[in-house]
């Protein structure tokens, strides 16, 4: 059974490759410099680096889904918005 039914595009492949790169990078970062104690952010949640990565990946998925459903512009705008939100999450959450 092939993967033709999934309709892979270069954008889809890039998406999954970037998730793998983020997870590998986070693992290497955690081994090199352990995160230590969780920190409390703006929302009052105690989060670690891994938690913030997970939250930013979920947020990115929701931003892209909302963009596809509600907007008519190019998808790269949603990607830029997702990167800005991810930086904010790592900085303040």
Rosetta blueprint (number, residue, H / E / L):
1 X L
2 X L
3 X L
4 X H
5 X H
6 X H
7 X L
8 X L
9 X L
10 X H
11 X H
12 X H
13 X H
14 X H
15 X H
16 X H
17 X H
18 X H
19 X H
20 X H
21 X H
22 X H
23 X H
24 X H
25 X H
26 X H
27 X H
28 X H
29 X H
30 X H
31 X H
32 X H
33 X L
34 X L
35 X L
36 X L
37 X L
38 X L
39 X E
40 X E
41 X L
42 X L
43 X L
44 X L
45 X L
46 X E
47 X E
48 X L
49 X H
50 X H
51 X H
52 X H
53 X H
54 X H
55 X H
56 X H
57 X H
58 X H
59 X H
60 X H
61 X H
62 X H
63 X H
64 X H
65 X H
66 X H
67 X H
68 X H
69 X H
70 X H
71 X L
72 X L
73 X L
74 X L
75 X H
76 X H
77 X H
78 X H
79 X H
80 X H
81 X H
82 X H
83 X H
84 X H
85 X H
86 X H
87 X H
88 X H
89 X H
90 X H
91 X H
92 X H
93 X L
